[in-house]
Amino acid sequence: MKKKPDREERDAREAFLAAARGLWPAVKGSLARVARPCGRPGQCAACRSGRRHPMWIFTFRQEGRLRCRYVAEGLVPALRRAVANGRKLEKRLSEEGAALIERYRRARSSREAQE
């Protein structure tokens, strides 16, 4: 039989969901501006002179493997926000783990006190 969550647990869940709702979109990864040569080093004046082409790369893990995707300049502000939101959400999850343990300990000690 499934135990009904107590009021403290429901309040914690609602607080977490409200905070998470404000953190959308959220992604896990990093965004970096890099400079690379293009695919036509013999034809490109910039590459011949040693300069490289600036571009944005989003790096993330997928099924344990490191992946990279080029990002269009116009998407950079939205992706920056999503990365920042992802970091805030990760922090919140870590804090929630510690709070969950404390709630379980309090519930267990109150049950033992009642017995």
C-alpha positions as CSV (number, residue, x, y, z in Angstrom):
1,M,0.0,0.0,0.0
2,K,1.3,3.4,-1.0
3,K,1.7,5.9,1.9
4,K,0.2,9.3,1.4
5,P,2.7,12.1,1.5
6,D,2.4,14.3,4.6
7,R,1.9,18.1,4.5
8,E,5.6,19.0,4.8
9,E,6.4,16.7,1.8
10,R,3.6,18.2,-0.3
11,D,4.7,21.7,0.5
12,A,8.3,20.9,-0.4
13,R,7.1,19.3,-3.7
14,E,5.0,22.4,-4.6
15,A,7.9,24.8,-3.7
16,F,10.3,22.8,-5.9
17,L,7.9,22.6,-8.8
18,A,7.2,26.4,-8.6
19,A,10.9,27.1,-8.6
20,A,11.6,24.7,-11.5
21,R,8.7,26.2,-13.5
22,G,10.5,29.5,-13.5
23,L,13.7,27.9,-14.7
24,W,12.5,26.8,-18.2
25,P,14.2,26.3,-20.6
26,A,17.0,24.6,-18.8
27,V,19.9,22.6,-20.3
28,K,23.0,20.9,-19.0
29,G,26.2,21.7,-20.8
30,S,28.4,24.6,-21.6
31,L,28.6,27.3,-24.3
32,A,31.9,28.5,-25.6
33,R,33.1,30.9,-28.3
34,V,36.0,29.3,-30.3
35,A,37.9,30.2,-33.3
36,R,38.6,27.5,-35.9
37,P,39.8,27.3,-39.5
38,C,37.2,26.7,-42.1
39,G,37.2,23.8,-44.5
40,R,38.8,25.7,-47.3
41,P,42.3,26.8,-46.0
42,G,43.7,27.3,-49.4
43,Q,40.9,29.5,-50.6
44,C,40.1,31.5,-47.5
45,A,42.2,34.6,-47.0
46,A,41.5,34.6,-43.2
47,C,42.8,31.1,-42.8
48,R,45.8,31.7,-45.0
49,S,46.8,34.7,-42.8
50,G,46.5,32.6,-39.6
51,R,43.3,34.2,-38.4
52,R,40.4,31.8,-37.7
53,H,36.6,32.0,-37.9
54,P,34.9,32.7,-34.6
55,M,31.9,30.5,-33.8
56,W,29.9,29.2,-30.8
57,I,29.9,25.6,-29.6
58,F,27.5,24.0,-27.2
59,T,29.1,21.0,-25.4
60,F,27.0,18.4,-23.6
61,R,26.9,14.7,-22.6
62,Q,24.6,12.3,-24.3
63,E,24.5,8.7,-23.1
64,G,27.9,9.2,-21.4
65,R,29.6,10.6,-24.5
66,L,30.8,14.2,-25.0
67,R,29.0,15.9,-27.8
68,C,29.4,19.3,-29.5
69,R,27.0,21.3,-31.6
70,Y,27.6,24.5,-33.5
71,V,25.2,27.3,-32.4
72,A,24.0,30.1,-34.6
73,E,24.8,33.6,-33.4
74,G,21.1,34.4,-33.0
75,L,20.6,31.4,-30.6
76,V,23.4,32.3,-28.2
77,P,21.4,34.6,-25.8
78,A,18.6,32.0,-25.4
79,L,21.1,29.1,-24.9
80,R,23.1,31.2,-22.4
81,R,19.9,31.6,-20.4
82,A,19.1,27.9,-20.7
83,V,22.6,27.0,-19.4
84,A,22.3,29.4,-16.5
85,N,18.8,28.0,-15.7
86,G,20.2,24.4,-15.9
87,R,22.9,25.3,-13.3
88,K,20.4,26.9,-11.0
89,L,18.2,23.8,-11.3
90,E,21.1,21.5,-10.6
91,K,21.9,23.6,-7.5
92,R,18.3,23.4,-6.4
93,L,18.3,19.6,-6.8
94,S,21.4,19.3,-4.6
95,E,19.8,21.4,-2.0
96,E,16.6,19.4,-2.2
97,G,18.5,16.2,-1.6
98,A,19.8,17.5,1.7
99,A,16.4,18.8,2.7
100,L,14.7,15.5,1.8
101,I,17.1,13.6,4.2
102,E,16.3,16.1,7.0
103,R,12.5,15.7,6.4
104,Y,12.8,11.9,6.6
105,R,14.9,12.1,9.7
106,R,12.3,14.4,11.4
107,A,9.5,12.1,10.3
108,R,11.3,9.0,11.7
109,S,12.1,10.7,15.0
110,S,8.5,11.9,15.4
111,R,7.2,8.4,14.7
112,E,9.6,6.9,17.2
113,A,8.6,9.5,19.8
114,Q,5.0,8.6,19.3
115,E,5.6,4.9,19.9
